[in-house]
Amino acid sequence: MNRVVPDADLDKTARAWAERLATGPTRTLALTKQLVNTSLDADRATAFAAEAAAQEINMTTADAQEGVRSFVERRSPAYKGC
């Protein structure tokens, strides 16, 4: 997320964003960061293959299953980082 905030709101905004990331699906976030970083040096086919592999890995996590369940049940997810 990119946002411009007044100086007085910077610490509060940064802390809120950090808390949101920390309570999110951490393995998914790590895989996404890895994909973004490696895609800069890869061709399209390699990037697509890496994304497909990451999706396979991600869908086996408890957090992915929790994300789907919480969506279906219309509630906020409770991610555990696994």
PyMOL commands that set and color helices and strands:
alter all, ss='L'
color gray80, all
select helices_A, chain A and resi 7-22+26-39+44-58+62-72
alter helices_A, ss='H'
color red, helices_A
deselect
rebuild
show_as cartoon
